[in-house]
Amino acid sequence: MAKIKIKKGDKVQVLAGAYKGKQGQVLVVYPDKNRAIVEGVNIVKKHKKPSAESPQGSIIEKEATIHISNLGLLDPKTGKPTRISYKIEGDTKVRVATKSGQAI
């Protein structure tokens, strides 16, 4: 299983699919499934059964997971998608944007 370089809270852009070009923040990452939930991306409609709280039932729109390979981390300097490399600074391992060389 490949290491996931995208973390919760990162700003990402969708690189492929119906939501190509949309940007959002990562809300949840599922490393075992290689998927993530991004704010405002891959919206699906979920039908809720009638219950005591809502006797009518309802249709809720929420974000579904999207595959990690379709996401690109946004470079903090340029604001464009970039790949990620790692650099060891002192005792810590730091993620670095390959396009600008800036630490993330």
C-alpha positions as CSV (number, residue, x, y, z in Angstrom):
1,M,0.0,0.0,0.0
2,A,1.4,3.4,-1.0
3,K,2.0,6.2,1.5
4,I,-0.7,8.9,1.4
5,K,0.9,12.3,1.2
6,I,-2.3,14.3,1.6
7,K,-3.4,15.0,5.2
8,K,-6.6,16.4,6.9
9,G,-6.8,20.1,6.6
10,D,-4.8,20.4,3.3
11,K,-6.1,22.6,0.4
12,V,-6.4,20.4,-2.7
13,Q,-7.6,20.6,-6.3
14,V,-9.4,17.8,-8.1
15,L,-7.3,16.7,-11.1
16,A,-9.8,14.4,-12.8
17,G,-13.4,13.5,-13.0
18,A,-16.7,15.4,-12.9
19,Y,-15.4,17.9,-10.3
20,K,-12.1,18.6,-12.2
21,G,-10.7,22.0,-11.3
22,K,-12.7,22.4,-8.0
23,Q,-10.7,23.3,-4.9
24,G,-11.5,22.5,-1.3
25,Q,-10.2,21.5,2.1
26,V,-9.7,17.8,3.0
27,L,-12.1,16.9,5.8
28,V,-11.3,13.2,6.3
29,V,-8.6,10.8,4.9
30,Y,-9.2,7.0,4.7
31,P,-5.6,5.6,4.1
32,D,-6.7,2.0,4.0
33,K,-9.1,2.7,1.1
34,N,-6.9,5.4,-0.6
35,R,-9.8,7.9,-0.4
36,A,-10.6,11.3,1.1
37,I,-13.6,13.5,1.6
38,V,-13.1,17.1,0.2
39,E,-15.3,20.0,1.2
40,G,-17.8,20.8,-1.6
41,V,-16.6,18.1,-3.9
42,N,-18.4,14.9,-5.1
43,I,-21.8,15.8,-3.7
44,V,-24.3,13.0,-3.4
45,K,-28.0,12.9,-2.3
46,K,-28.8,10.6,0.6
47,H,-32.4,9.7,1.2
48,K,-33.3,9.6,4.9
49,K,-36.1,7.4,6.2
50,P,-39.0,9.0,8.1
51,S,-38.3,9.1,11.8
52,A,-39.7,10.7,15.0
53,E,-37.6,13.8,14.4
54,S,-38.5,14.2,10.7
55,P,-41.8,12.4,10.0
56,Q,-41.6,13.3,6.3
57,G,-38.1,11.9,5.8
58,S,-35.7,14.0,3.7
59,I,-33.0,14.1,1.1
60,I,-29.7,15.3,2.3
61,E,-26.8,16.4,0.1
62,K,-23.3,15.5,1.5
63,E,-19.8,14.9,0.3
64,A,-18.8,11.4,-0.8
65,T,-15.2,10.1,-0.9
66,I,-12.9,10.7,-3.8
67,H,-9.8,8.7,-4.7
68,I,-6.5,10.2,-3.6
69,S,-5.0,9.9,-7.1
70,N,-7.5,12.4,-8.4
71,L,-6.3,15.1,-5.9
72,G,-3.4,17.4,-6.1
73,L,-2.1,19.4,-3.1
74,L,-2.1,23.1,-3.7
75,D,1.4,24.8,-3.6
76,P,1.3,27.5,-0.9
77,K,3.4,29.9,-3.1
78,T,1.7,29.6,-6.5
79,G,-1.7,28.2,-5.6
80,K,-1.4,25.5,-8.3
81,P,-1.4,21.7,-7.8
82,T,2.0,20.2,-7.0
83,R,3.6,16.9,-6.1
84,I,5.1,16.4,-2.6
85,S,8.5,15.4,-1.6
86,Y,10.1,15.1,1.9
87,K,13.1,16.8,3.4
88,I,14.7,16.2,6.8
89,E,15.3,19.5,8.6
90,G,17.2,18.8,11.9
91,D,15.1,16.1,13.7
92,T,11.9,16.6,11.8
93,K,10.6,15.3,8.4
94,V,9.0,18.1,6.4
95,R,6.7,17.9,3.4
96,V,7.9,20.1,0.5
97,A,6.1,21.2,-2.6
98,T,8.2,20.0,-5.6
99,K,7.3,23.0,-7.9
100,S,8.4,25.8,-5.5
101,G,10.5,24.0,-3.0
102,Q,8.6,25.6,-0.2
103,A,7.7,23.7,3.0
104,I,4.0,22.8,3.5
